[in-house]
Amino acid sequence: MDRNLQLLGIAKKAGFLAIGVESASASAKSGSAKAIITAGDASEGAKRRARRDADFCGAVYAASPYTKFELGNVTGRGSPGTLAFTDTGLAAGFLKGLADDDPEQYGAAAQSLAENAQAPPGRNGASADRNKTTGKRRTAK
């Protein structure tokens, strides 16, 4: 199996993948979508909607080389034409894999997500005073 399809399976199992047009659109409207991907054989209307949703929430859009059938085999959901990653690292890994195969088409999107994945966590890097294992603030005893 292709490495990118394996990443889709991992994202699905981890709960970081919105599957289907309605689900992807809802994740974009809530601001949680980091990348919106369409199948290569998705309709022009589905691709147009995915681009609009990606623009709305500031996510990256890419039309993948995979068919709806291939995406359905990985996700276990029929034949979805649209997927949305809600995790920056997984989305960056997926687009990096696509960029390795076709740098002209996917290189810019992969680069932009890779930069976002390297950004410090939290607002303005404010998580530095939090315990990394529990996420709770440290207090003096």
C-alpha positions, 0 to 999 in steps of 0.5 A: 500500500502507498505511504500516503494511503497509509497516512490516511488510514492512520488519520482516520483511526486517530480521529483526525480525518473528516470523511465526505463532503458534508463532514469536510465542509463542517470541519472547515466552517468550525476552523479545524480543517488544516487541509482539504483533499478531493479525489482525482475523479471527484466532480467539478462541483465537489472540487469547487466547494472544497476549494471554497471551504479551504479558502474560507478557513485558511486550509490548504486545498489539493486534488489528489491523484487517488480515485474515490474507490481508492480513498473508500478502501482506506477510509471504509466509507463507500467512495468519498470525494472529499476528505479534510485533515484536522491535524497539521502534522498528518496533513503535512506528511500526506502532502509531502508524500504527494509532493515527492511524486509531483513537486510542481503540483503539490510542492507549494502546499506541502511547504506551507503545511510543513511550516505550520507544523513546525510552529510552536504549539499554543497561542503565541508559544504560551505553552512553555510554562505547561507540563508537557506530560499532563498539560497542567500549569506548574505551581509552587508547593 
